[in-house]
Amino acid sequence: MDGKTRANIKIGARVAIVEKRNQGSGALTEGVVAEILTNSTNHPHGIKVRLENGEVGRVQEIID
């Protein structure tokens, strides 16, 4: 599913994010969404979320 649309992302969903420090390499981090930080309905680089482990990044892929 598309991580660029806020409606697709739910708290508790398993996602793959790219953190700011990894944007150059594109390395993804998997985790569970604890908080959705982007207020707009769409974002071209992905909706920004905070994972349960505290990491923040933009959703590239929704796993489930």
C-alpha positions as CSV (number, residue, x, y, z in Angstrom):
1,M,0.0,0.0,0.0
2,D,1.0,3.6,-0.6
3,G,2.7,5.4,2.3
4,K,2.1,8.8,0.7
5,T,-1.6,8.9,1.7
6,R,-2.5,9.5,5.4
7,A,-5.7,7.5,5.2
8,N,-3.8,4.3,4.4
9,I,-1.8,4.5,7.7
10,K,-3.2,3.5,11.0
11,I,-1.8,3.5,14.5
12,G,-0.6,-0.1,15.2
13,A,0.2,-0.8,11.5
14,R,3.5,-2.4,10.6
15,V,5.4,-0.2,8.2
16,A,8.8,0.4,6.6
17,I,10.1,4.0,7.0
18,V,13.2,5.8,5.8
19,E,14.7,8.0,8.6
20,K,16.2,11.4,7.8
21,R,19.8,10.1,8.2
22,N,19.1,7.3,5.8
23,Q,17.4,9.2,3.0
24,G,20.6,9.2,0.9
25,S,21.1,5.4,1.1
26,G,17.4,4.6,1.2
27,A,17.8,2.1,4.1
28,L,14.5,1.2,5.5
29,T,13.5,0.5,9.1
30,E,10.5,-1.6,10.0
31,G,8.3,-1.0,13.0
32,V,4.8,-0.4,14.3
33,V,3.2,3.1,14.1
34,A,2.8,4.8,17.4
35,E,1.9,8.3,16.2
36,I,1.2,10.0,12.8
37,L,3.1,13.3,12.6
38,T,2.0,14.6,9.2
39,N,-1.3,16.5,9.3
40,S,-1.9,16.8,5.5
41,T,-3.8,14.1,3.6
42,N,-0.9,13.5,1.2
43,H,2.8,14.0,1.1
44,P,5.0,13.3,-1.9
45,H,7.9,11.8,0.1
46,G,5.7,9.8,2.5
47,I,3.7,10.4,5.7
48,K,5.9,11.1,8.7
49,V,5.3,8.8,11.6
50,R,6.9,7.9,15.0
51,L,7.4,4.2,15.6
52,E,6.8,2.5,19.0
53,N,10.6,2.4,19.4
54,G,10.8,6.2,19.1
55,E,12.3,6.4,15.6
56,V,10.8,9.0,13.2
57,G,10.7,8.8,9.5
58,R,8.6,8.8,6.3
59,V,6.5,5.7,5.4
60,Q,7.8,4.1,2.2
61,E,5.8,0.9,2.5
62,I,2.8,-0.4,4.5
63,I,3.5,-4.1,5.4
64,D,0.1,-4.9,7.0
